[in-house]
Amino acid sequence: MLIVVGFALILVEVYLVPGFNVIGILGFLLIVFAVGYVYSESGMLGGSLALFGSTAAGAGLFYGLWKSGAWNKFILATSLRHDDELVAREHEHRARHLGKTGVAITPLRPTGVIEVDGERIEVVTEGEFIAAGSNVRVVAMDRRRYFARLDALPEPSTD
């Protein structure tokens, strides 16, 4: 009876209690205790039958869990590979700001926010302070941020 209760606790662990928890360990320990108890009370033949029966029942249980898809809860189903096409599209999307001019919304000391083509982006200067309201140009980018410089406005012509 203790062996059946142990397997029931393992099933409860798999289906009802998320994660690797005390219930599954308790079920396993209960099975081990029950097999040891059968060895001490029934001798070598009874203990061996209990051990082999428990092993066969455990193998059947785990095979059934595997076939039913219960193990999928323990396995990461998504891939952690890079999607090169997605990375390229994201790079193109971000690169559209390169070389464009905008206005500093916040002071850039050296990090702040600028507006380019109606979109606000966070930028880093090359170390200098740029006041809010200044014209800036996006000059570079890396994987995480944009870099901006004070944009020198062309001198008005006197023609």
C-alpha positions as a LaTeX table, in Angstrom:
\begin{tabular}{lrrr}
\hline
Residue & $x$ (\AA) & $y$ (\AA) & $z$ (\AA) \\
\hline
Met1 & 0.00 & 0.00 & 0.00 \\
Leu2 & 2.88 & 2.39 & 0.78 \\
Ile3 & 4.31 & 1.83 & $-2.70$ \\
Val4 & 0.99 & 2.82 & $-4.29$ \\
Val5 & 0.81 & 5.93 & $-2.09$ \\
Gly6 & 4.39 & 6.81 & $-3.12$ \\
Phe7 & 3.53 & 6.58 & $-6.82$ \\
Ala8 & 0.38 & 8.62 & $-6.19$ \\
Leu9 & 2.49 & 11.34 & $-4.57$ \\
Ile10 & 4.78 & 11.38 & $-7.60$ \\
Leu11 & 1.74 & 11.77 & $-9.88$ \\
Val12 & 0.49 & 14.63 & $-7.71$ \\
Glu13 & 3.92 & 16.23 & $-8.04$ \\
Val14 & 3.90 & 15.98 & $-11.84$ \\
Tyr15 & 0.31 & 17.06 & $-12.50$ \\
Leu16 & $-0.74$ & 19.31 & $-9.63$ \\
Val17 & 2.30 & 20.82 & $-7.90$ \\
Pro18 & 4.63 & 22.83 & $-10.14$ \\
Gly19 & 8.37 & 22.38 & $-9.90$ \\
Phe20 & 10.62 & 19.95 & $-8.08$ \\
Asn21 & 8.98 & 19.86 & $-4.71$ \\
Val22 & 8.82 & 18.01 & $-1.43$ \\
Ile23 & 5.83 & 15.91 & $-2.51$ \\
Gly24 & 7.72 & 14.07 & $-5.27$ \\
Ile25 & 10.72 & 13.47 & $-3.02$ \\
Leu26 & 8.42 & 12.24 & $-0.26$ \\
Gly27 & 6.77 & 9.85 & $-2.73$ \\
Phe28 & 10.13 & 8.46 & $-3.82$ \\
Leu29 & 11.31 & 8.06 & $-0.22$ \\
Leu30 & 8.05 & 6.34 & 0.67 \\
Ile31 & 8.58 & 3.80 & $-2.11$ \\
Val32 & 12.16 & 3.15 & $-0.95$ \\
Phe33 & 10.99 & 2.77 & 2.65 \\
Ala34 & 8.18 & 0.40 & 1.61 \\
Val35 & 10.54 & $-1.84$ & $-0.37$ \\
Gly36 & 12.96 & $-1.92$ & 2.58 \\
Tyr37 & 10.09 & $-2.76$ & 4.92 \\
Val38 & 9.00 & $-5.64$ & 2.67 \\
Tyr39 & 12.60 & $-6.96$ & 2.70 \\
Ser40 & 12.66 & $-6.90$ & 6.51 \\
Glu41 & 9.20 & $-8.49$ & 6.97 \\
Ser42 & 9.00 & $-10.97$ & 4.06 \\
Gly43 & 12.64 & $-11.87$ & 3.50 \\
Met44 & 14.70 & $-11.95$ & 0.35 \\
Leu45 & 12.02 & $-13.38$ & $-1.96$ \\
Gly46 & 9.26 & $-10.95$ & $-0.91$ \\
Gly47 & 11.62 & $-7.97$ & $-0.93$ \\
Ser48 & 12.96 & $-8.85$ & $-4.38$ \\
Leu49 & 9.42 & $-9.20$ & $-5.73$ \\
Ala50 & 8.51 & $-5.81$ & $-4.23$ \\
Leu51 & 11.67 & $-4.23$ & $-5.68$ \\
Phe52 & 11.13 & $-5.62$ & $-9.18$ \\
Gly53 & 7.41 & $-4.86$ & $-9.07$ \\
Ser54 & 8.07 & $-1.28$ & $-7.96$ \\
Thr55 & 10.74 & $-0.84$ & $-10.62$ \\
Ala56 & 8.40 & $-2.15$ & $-13.33$ \\
Ala57 & 5.51 & 0.00 & $-12.07$ \\
Gly58 & 7.80 & 3.06 & $-11.91$ \\
Ala59 & 9.06 & 2.43 & $-15.44$ \\
Gly60 & 5.47 & 2.05 & $-16.65$ \\
Leu61 & 4.44 & 5.23 & $-14.85$ \\
Phe62 & 7.29 & 7.26 & $-16.33$ \\
Tyr63 & 6.65 & 5.85 & $-19.80$ \\
Gly64 & 2.98 & 6.80 & $-19.49$ \\
Leu65 & 3.91 & 10.29 & $-18.32$ \\
Trp66 & 6.29 & 10.65 & $-21.25$ \\
Lys67 & 3.68 & 9.48 & $-23.76$ \\
Ser68 & 0.99 & 11.76 & $-22.29$ \\
Gly69 & 3.20 & 14.83 & $-22.68$ \\
Ala70 & 3.52 & 15.51 & $-18.95$ \\
Trp71 & 7.30 & 15.83 & $-19.33$ \\
Asn72 & 6.80 & 18.80 & $-21.67$ \\
Lys73 & 6.19 & 20.92 & $-18.57$ \\
Phe74 & 9.80 & 20.29 & $-17.56$ \\
Ile75 & 11.41 & 20.96 & $-20.93$ \\
Leu76 & 12.01 & 24.37 & $-22.51$ \\
Ala77 & 10.07 & 24.24 & $-25.76$ \\
Thr78 & 11.34 & 27.47 & $-27.33$ \\
Ser79 & 14.62 & 27.69 & $-29.12$ \\
Leu80 & 17.32 & 29.99 & $-27.84$ \\
Arg81 & 18.97 & 30.29 & $-31.25$ \\
His82 & 19.34 & 33.66 & $-32.92$ \\
Asp83 & 16.96 & 34.31 & $-35.76$ \\
Asp84 & 19.32 & 35.99 & $-38.21$ \\
Glu85 & 16.49 & 37.38 & $-40.31$ \\
Leu86 & 14.82 & 38.93 & $-37.27$ \\
Val87 & 18.14 & 40.44 & $-36.12$ \\
Ala88 & 18.72 & 41.90 & $-39.59$ \\
Arg89 & 15.22 & 43.43 & $-39.70$ \\
Glu90 & 15.66 & 44.92 & $-36.23$ \\
His91 & 19.05 & 46.37 & $-37.25$ \\
Glu92 & 17.50 & 47.93 & $-40.37$ \\
His93 & 14.65 & 49.32 & $-38.30$ \\
Arg94 & 17.05 & 50.91 & $-35.83$ \\
Ala95 & 19.49 & 52.10 & $-38.51$ \\
Arg96 & 16.85 & 54.39 & $-40.05$ \\
His97 & 17.82 & 57.09 & $-37.52$ \\
Leu98 & 21.51 & 57.16 & $-38.49$ \\
Gly99 & 22.58 & 60.49 & $-39.99$ \\
Lys100 & 19.27 & 62.18 & $-39.19$ \\
Thr101 & 18.94 & 65.36 & $-37.22$ \\
Gly102 & 16.63 & 65.93 & $-34.31$ \\
Val103 & 16.03 & 68.10 & $-31.27$ \\
Ala104 & 17.21 & 67.34 & $-27.75$ \\
Ile105 & 14.09 & 66.95 & $-25.59$ \\
Thr106 & 16.10 & 66.62 & $-22.37$ \\
Pro107 & 19.60 & 67.84 & $-21.59$ \\
Leu108 & 22.16 & 65.33 & $-22.85$ \\
Arg109 & 24.70 & 64.89 & $-20.05$ \\
Pro110 & 25.81 & 62.58 & $-21.65$ \\
Thr111 & 22.59 & 60.53 & $-21.84$ \\
Gly112 & 19.21 & 61.96 & $-22.72$ \\
Val113 & 16.25 & 61.84 & $-25.08$ \\
Ile114 & 16.00 & 63.37 & $-28.53$ \\
Glu115 & 13.17 & 63.50 & $-31.02$ \\
Val116 & 13.87 & 62.43 & $-34.60$ \\
Asp117 & 11.06 & 62.38 & $-37.17$ \\
Gly118 & 8.45 & 62.51 & $-34.42$ \\
Glu119 & 9.95 & 59.55 & $-32.53$ \\
Arg120 & 11.72 & 59.85 & $-29.19$ \\
Ile121 & 14.91 & 57.87 & $-28.77$ \\
Glu122 & 17.48 & 57.68 & $-26.03$ \\
Val123 & 20.98 & 58.75 & $-27.05$ \\
Val124 & 24.44 & 59.16 & $-25.58$ \\
Thr125 & 26.79 & 61.98 & $-26.47$ \\
Glu126 & 30.51 & 61.57 & $-26.87$ \\
Gly127 & 30.99 & 63.12 & $-23.46$ \\
Glu128 & 29.94 & 66.75 & $-23.92$ \\
Phe129 & 26.88 & 68.41 & $-22.43$ \\
Ile130 & 24.16 & 69.39 & $-24.90$ \\
Ala131 & 21.33 & 71.62 & $-23.71$ \\
Ala132 & 17.67 & 70.76 & $-24.25$ \\
Gly133 & 16.31 & 72.29 & $-27.43$ \\
Ser134 & 19.62 & 71.97 & $-29.31$ \\
Asn135 & 19.78 & 70.47 & $-32.76$ \\
Val136 & 21.63 & 67.14 & $-32.73$ \\
Arg137 & 22.60 & 64.55 & $-35.31$ \\
Val138 & 22.59 & 60.76 & $-34.75$ \\
Val139 & 26.11 & 59.74 & $-35.75$ \\
Ala140 & 26.44 & 56.09 & $-34.69$ \\
Met141 & 24.74 & 53.18 & $-33.00$ \\
Asp142 & 25.66 & 49.91 & $-31.40$ \\
Arg143 & 23.41 & 47.05 & $-30.35$ \\
Arg144 & 21.88 & 48.93 & $-27.43$ \\
Arg145 & 22.13 & 52.67 & $-27.98$ \\
Tyr146 & 22.51 & 55.59 & $-30.33$ \\
Phe147 & 25.24 & 58.22 & $-30.24$ \\
Ala148 & 24.57 & 61.87 & $-31.04$ \\
Arg149 & 26.57 & 65.08 & $-31.60$ \\
Leu150 & 25.64 & 68.73 & $-31.58$ \\
Asp151 & 24.59 & 69.52 & $-35.14$ \\
Ala152 & 26.29 & 72.58 & $-36.53$ \\
Leu153 & 23.63 & 74.45 & $-38.45$ \\
Pro154 & 24.74 & 75.85 & $-41.79$ \\
Glu155 & 25.38 & 79.56 & $-41.77$ \\
Pro156 & 22.55 & 81.50 & $-43.42$ \\
Ser157 & 23.61 & 82.84 & $-46.79$ \\
Thr158 & 23.56 & 86.60 & $-47.36$ \\
Asp159 & 23.03 & 86.41 & $-51.13$ \\
\hline
\end{tabular}
